[in-house]
Amino acid sequence: MDYWVLLAKSEDGAVIDAYPAGGPAEYLYDKGISLAGKYPAEATVRFSANFPALRKAKDFQPNILNALISSPKTQAVLRELNVENAELLPVSLTDHRGKVAAKDYAFVNLLGSQPAIDMNKSQYKLSALKKDQIRGIDKLVLQPSKIDKTAKMFRCETLRTLVLIRDDVRAAFEKAGLTGYVVLAAEGWNGLPF
């Protein structure tokens, strides 16, 4: 089975650079744990002032958070695919002036993780602070036999900011015409977003 690295990326999509105010601590968004109980009601995120010319909402909203911020269209595809480990945390997008630019978006918080990365064959640097987490990948080698066959979209156990999707999920995203993302072949991936 083929797996793909999923990244929220777009040439012209507005960039999000902060999580909603009043919510969980930022580091918790990468843990793969439920955040619904700590997540703020009527959450909003704002288009980054650092990218004033970028103003478009996308199906996967570009961001510098390593997060997946999904449109209603994306959420519908995830429901059709029955991605059971996706906790959707509602958020509205506001433009650079604070006016609502898009409603009914959601952070896709993937619960749990898979031991997808072959730690003996991959080339990587470990985090100095979190000794069980990879800080950077130079060459990704997967161990498909360790990945739950029902896992369609998941975090990697030793690099929880990395989201992999199965080939059928990639095909469904493409068929639906979703925008604001790139997929890169996971096997041999060099850690770069292109």
ABEGO torsion letter per residue (X at the ends): XBBBBBBBBBAABBBBABBBBGBBBAAAAAAGBBAAAABBBGBBBBBBAABAABABBBABBBBAAGBBBBBAAAAAAAAAAGBAABBBBBBBBBBAAGBBABBGBBBBBBBEBBBABBAAABBBBBBAABAABBABBABBBBBAAABBAABABBBBAABAABBBBBAAAAAAAAAAGBBGBBBBBABGBAGBAX
